[in-house]
Structure formats: structure tokens, C-alpha cells
Amino acid sequence: MASTVGQTITCKAAVAWGAGEPLSVEDVEVAPPKAHEVRIQVLHTGVCHTDAYTLSGKDPEGAFPVVLGHEGAGIVESVGEGVTSVKPGDYVVALYTPECRECKFCKSGKTNLCGKIRATQGKGVMPDGTSRFKARGKDLLHFMGTSTFSQYTVVADISVVAVTPKIP
């Protein structure tokens, strides 16, 4: 099997092109991870009412086009420079609530309030302000920092945690 490290991967993803429109399974390009980012081969994803709410157009923060999904698990395919928490081959869960372990909230145990990447995550982009997804020649937004309705996704390194591969 050829290595995809450092290369753009083309895979399938369920894309929401607009509010109230049905999801469309598309070929999407997933760019390699940049510094402090992790690319995951998504093996499992959940469907949550939040995905449906955003897709309905009722979510005031909803933006399109977007790759929805914020509950997922898989295997690390590659990591960007500076990533030390996981490595290729690790089984991981994507976290829509990141944990930087450095801010006052993370240090106080209120990790659900971590704000390190909240500003960009809420805009549907990676911490550097750009997207790793593209389809039909257009950039696609990320959803809640995870976008698990894709066979591959890229997340910030503070938005992923390694788990034992023994979990079914």
C-alpha cells in the first residue's frame, strides 16, 4: 500500500452544500495536516441532533458548505510537525471540545471551556484560518473541529485523544 503521508487524499464525505438541502456524498480532497494537526482515517461516526439542527438551517452559527459530523473515531494516518500526543497507527477519538492542557480552564479542570481554538473552530476553519477540505473546486468548512462525516478528516492535535485498540 502506497504511503499517503504528506499528500492530499481523495475520499468520500457527506457534504452539506446549503441549509435544508440533503447531504450529498462527494469525492473530497483532504489536504495533509499542517503543524499541530492530525489526519485521521475515520472508521466510526455518530449522527447527533446537532448535525440535523445545523443542516436544517435553524442553527444561527451554521455555515455552508460544510462536512458535518462531530462524533467519531478512527486511526491516525499522519501527523503534522510538533504533534507529540499521538502517532500514525494510533486509535483515536476526535474531540469537538478540545483540551489544550495549558489555559486557565484546562488547568482548573473546566476543560469544556478551553478557548485555545474556539474562535477559528466556530468559523469552520483550522487554527491557521484555512480549510483542509475541498470538493467541486470549493473549500469546505470544518464542523465543530472534527468533520467526521468523511472517510478522512484533519483535526487540531488538541482535538484528539488516543484510546486502546481493544475498544470495539
DRENDO-1510 file (C-alpha; in Angstrom, 1 decimal, always signed):
<recs>
REC; n; res; u; v; w
REC; 1; MET; +0.0; +0.0; +0.0 .
REC; 2; ALA; +1.4; +3.4; -1.0 .
REC; 3; SER; +2.0; +6.0; +1.7 .
REC; 4; THR; -0.3; +9.0; +1.7 .
REC; 5; VAL; +1.8; +10.9; +4.2 .
REC; 6; GLY; +2.3; +14.5; +3.1 .
REC; 7; GLN; -0.1; +14.0; +0.1 .
REC; 8; THR; -3.7; +15.1; -0.5 .
REC; 9; ILE; -6.1; +12.2; -0.1 .
REC; 10; THR; -9.3; +11.9; -2.2 .
REC; 11; CYS; -12.1; +10.1; -0.3 .
REC; 12; LYS; -15.9; +10.2; +0.2 .
REC; 13; ALA; -17.6; +12.6; +2.5 .
REC; 14; ALA; -21.2; +13.6; +3.2 .
REC; 15; VAL; -21.2; +17.3; +2.3 .
REC; 16; ALA; -23.9; +19.8; +3.3 .
REC; 17; TRP; -23.9; +22.4; +0.5 .
REC; 18; GLY; -26.7; +24.5; +2.0 .
REC; 19; ALA; -29.3; +24.8; +4.7 .
REC; 20; GLY; -32.2; +22.5; +4.3 .
REC; 21; GLU; -30.5; +20.6; +1.4 .
REC; 22; PRO; -29.9; +16.9; +1.7 .
REC; 23; LEU; -26.4; +15.7; +2.4 .
REC; 24; SER; -24.5; +14.8; -0.8 .
REC; 25; VAL; -21.9; +12.0; -0.8 .
REC; 26; GLU; -19.0; +13.6; -2.7 .
REC; 27; ASP; -15.4; +12.9; -3.7 .
REC; 28; VAL; -13.5; +15.4; -1.5 .
REC; 29; GLU; -9.8; +16.3; -1.3 .
REC; 30; VAL; -8.3; +16.2; +2.2 .
REC; 31; ALA; -5.1; +18.0; +2.5 .
REC; 32; PRO; -2.2; +16.7; +4.7 .
REC; 33; PRO; -2.0; +18.0; +8.3 .
REC; 34; LYS; +0.0; +21.1; +9.0 .
REC; 35; ALA; +1.9; +21.8; +12.2 .
REC; 36; HIS; +0.0; +20.6; +15.3 .
REC; 37; GLU; -2.6; +18.8; +13.2 .
REC; 38; VAL; -3.6; +15.2; +12.8 .
REC; 39; ARG; -5.2; +13.4; +9.8 .
REC; 40; ILE; -7.5; +10.6; +10.8 .
REC; 41; GLN; -8.9; +7.7; +8.8 .
REC; 42; VAL; -12.5; +7.8; +10.2 .
REC; 43; LEU; -13.8; +4.3; +11.0 .
REC; 44; HIS; -16.8; +5.1; +13.1 .
REC; 45; THR; -19.1; +8.2; +13.3 .
REC; 46; GLY; -22.2; +9.0; +15.2 .
REC; 47; VAL; -25.2; +11.1; +14.0 .
REC; 48; CYS; -26.3; +13.7; +16.5 .
REC; 49; HIS; -29.3; +16.0; +16.6 .
REC; 50; THR; -26.7; +18.9; +16.4 .
REC; 51; ASP; -25.8; +17.7; +12.9 .
REC; 52; ALA; -29.5; +17.7; +11.9 .
REC; 53; TYR; -30.1; +21.1; +13.6 .
REC; 54; THR; -27.3; +22.7; +11.7 .
REC; 55; LEU; -28.3; +21.1; +8.4 .
REC; 56; SER; -31.9; +22.4; +8.9 .
REC; 57; GLY; -30.7; +25.9; +8.7 .
REC; 58; LYS; -32.1; +26.8; +12.2 .
REC; 59; ASP; -28.6; +26.9; +13.8 .
REC; 60; PRO; -27.6; +30.6; +13.8 .
REC; 61; GLU; -24.0; +29.6; +13.7 .
REC; 62; GLY; -24.4; +27.2; +10.8 .
REC; 63; ALA; -22.3; +27.9; +7.8 .
REC; 64; PHE; -22.1; +26.1; +4.4 .
REC; 65; PRO; -20.7; +24.3; +2.5 .
REC; 66; VAL; -19.6; +22.0; +5.3 .
REC; 67; VAL; -18.6; +18.5; +6.2 .
REC; 68; LEU; -20.7; +17.7; +9.3 .
REC; 69; GLY; -20.2; +15.1; +12.0 .
REC; 70; HIS; -18.6; +15.7; +15.4 .
REC; 71; GLU; -18.6; +12.3; +17.0 .
REC; 72; GLY; -16.1; +9.9; +15.5 .
REC; 73; ALA; -13.2; +7.6; +16.0 .
REC; 74; GLY; -10.5; +6.1; +13.8 .
REC; 75; ILE; -6.8; +5.6; +13.2 .
REC; 76; VAL; -4.2; +8.3; +12.8 .
REC; 77; GLU; -3.0; +8.3; +9.2 .
REC; 78; SER; -0.4; +11.1; +9.6 .
REC; 79; VAL; +0.6; +14.0; +11.9 .
REC; 80; GLY; +1.9; +17.4; +11.3 .
REC; 81; GLU; +5.1; +18.9; +12.7 .
REC; 82; GLY; +5.1; +19.3; +16.5 .
REC; 83; VAL; +2.5; +16.6; +17.3 .
REC; 84; THR; +3.5; +14.6; +20.3 .
REC; 85; SER; +0.2; +13.3; +21.7 .
REC; 86; VAL; -0.5; +10.7; +19.0 .
REC; 87; LYS; +1.4; +9.0; +16.2 .
REC; 88; PRO; +0.4; +7.2; +12.9 .
REC; 89; GLY; -1.4; +4.0; +13.7 .
REC; 90; ASP; -2.9; +5.1; +17.0 .
REC; 91; TYR; -6.6; +4.5; +17.5 .
REC; 92; VAL; -8.2; +7.8; +18.4 .
REC; 93; VAL; -11.4; +9.6; +19.2 .
REC; 94; ALA; -11.9; +13.1; +17.7 .
REC; 95; LEU; -12.9; +15.7; +20.3 .
REC; 96; TYR; -15.3; +18.5; +19.4 .
REC; 97; THR; -14.3; +20.1; +22.8 .
REC; 98; PRO; -10.6; +20.5; +22.6 .
REC; 99; GLU; -8.3; +20.3; +25.7 .
REC; 100; CYS; -5.0; +22.3; +25.4 .
REC; 101; ARG; -3.9; +21.5; +29.0 .
REC; 102; GLU; -2.4; +25.0; +29.1 .
REC; 103; CYS; -5.1; +27.6; +29.5 .
REC; 104; LYS; -6.7; +28.6; +32.8 .
REC; 105; PHE; -9.8; +26.5; +32.1 .
REC; 106; CYS; -7.9; +23.3; +31.3 .
REC; 107; LYS; -5.6; +23.8; +34.4 .
REC; 108; SER; -8.7; +24.3; +36.6 .
REC; 109; GLY; -10.4; +21.1; +35.4 .
REC; 110; LYS; -13.0; +23.1; +33.4 .
REC; 111; THR; -11.7; +21.6; +30.2 .
REC; 112; ASN; -15.1; +22.1; +28.5 .
REC; 113; LEU; -14.3; +25.8; +28.4 .
REC; 114; CYS; -10.9; +25.6; +26.7 .
REC; 115; GLY; -10.7; +28.5; +24.3 .
REC; 116; LYS; -7.4; +27.9; +22.5 .
REC; 117; ILE; -9.0; +27.2; +19.1 .
REC; 118; ARG; -12.6; +28.3; +19.8 .
REC; 119; ALA; -12.5; +31.3; +17.6 .
REC; 120; THR; -11.4; +29.5; +14.4 .
REC; 121; GLN; -13.3; +26.3; +15.2 .
REC; 122; GLY; -16.5; +28.3; +15.4 .
REC; 123; LYS; -15.8; +29.7; +11.9 .
REC; 124; GLY; -15.4; +26.3; +10.4 .
REC; 125; VAL; -11.7; +26.5; +9.8 .
REC; 126; MET; -8.5; +25.1; +11.2 .
REC; 127; PRO; -6.4; +27.2; +13.7 .
REC; 128; ASP; -4.5; +28.8; +10.9 .
REC; 129; GLY; -7.8; +30.1; +9.4 .
REC; 130; THR; -7.9; +27.7; +6.4 .
REC; 131; SER; -9.7; +24.5; +5.5 .
REC; 132; ARG; -8.2; +21.1; +4.7 .
REC; 133; PHE; -11.3; +20.0; +2.6 .
REC; 134; LYS; -12.1; +20.8; -1.0 .
REC; 135; ALA; -14.8; +19.5; -3.4 .
REC; 136; ARG; -16.0; +20.7; -6.8 .
REC; 137; GLY; -13.2; +23.2; -6.7 .
REC; 138; LYS; -14.5; +24.9; -3.5 .
REC; 139; ASP; -13.2; +24.9; +0.1 .
REC; 140; LEU; -15.5; +23.1; +2.5 .
REC; 141; LEU; -15.8; +24.2; +6.1 .
REC; 142; HIS; -15.0; +22.0; +9.1 .
REC; 143; PHE; -17.7; +21.3; +11.6 .
REC; 144; MET; -17.0; +21.6; +15.4 .
REC; 145; GLY; -13.4; +21.0; +14.7 .
REC; 146; THR; -13.9; +17.3; +13.7 .
REC; 147; SER; -16.0; +16.8; +10.5 .
REC; 148; THR; -16.4; +13.0; +11.0 .
REC; 149; PHE; -18.8; +12.5; +8.0 .
REC; 150; SER; -15.7; +12.0; +5.9 .
REC; 151; GLN; -13.5; +8.9; +5.4 .
REC; 152; TYR; -10.6; +11.1; +6.4 .
REC; 153; THR; -10.5; +14.3; +8.4 .
REC; 154; VAL; -7.9; +16.7; +9.8 .
REC; 155; VAL; -8.2; +17.9; +13.4 .
REC; 156; ALA; -6.0; +20.1; +15.7 .
REC; 157; ASP; -3.8; +18.0; +17.9 .
REC; 158; ILE; -5.7; +19.2; +21.0 .
REC; 159; SER; -8.9; +17.8; +19.5 .
REC; 160; VAL; -7.9; +14.1; +19.5 .
REC; 161; VAL; -7.1; +11.5; +22.2 .
REC; 162; ALA; -5.5; +8.1; +21.8 .
REC; 163; VAL; -7.5; +5.1; +23.0 .
REC; 164; THR; -6.8; +1.4; +23.3 .
REC; 165; PRO; -7.4; -0.5; +20.0 .
REC; 166; LYS; -9.3; -3.1; +22.1 .
REC; 167; ILE; -12.3; -0.9; +22.2 .
REC; 168; PRO; -14.9; -2.4; +19.7 .
</recs>
